[in-house]
Amino acid sequence: MATNNIQQTLTFEKEHTGRWYVVLPEWTGGKAALEMVEGADTMLDIMAQGEKEVTLTVSEQNFEGANELILTEDLSNSIGGGMYLLKDYQGEEINHKMWLCEVMTYVFKKLPPVVYFK
């Protein structure tokens, strides 16, 4: 995965168990770290609209049509990753909180204060 690109593409797959995982073929850690939990799974269910796969364009820089995930709590020194808030999605206010684990620092090489996605 090229981390110097402004935008990256991430794919998430829902397994028959109902659990969501980010697809990172180059990941050398355990699969459990790739599971989307604590609100991220709920958001993927909303985005998927019944499908078993979601592909997102993500960036630290705003781009046309992007939604914003705002870091509300840096958990790097405890459980890793951070708590993010999605204030609105597709024009509707939802104020959805989610934990995004230390895989964020693998993808972005840091814990971004804002992640833009579409």
Secondary structure, 3 states (H helix, E strand, C coil): CCCCCCEEEEEEEECCCCCEEEECCCCCCCHHHHEECCCHHHHHHHHHCCCCEEEEEEECCCCCCCEEEEEEEECCCCCCCEEEEEEEECCEEEEEEEEECCHHHHHHCCCCCEEEEC
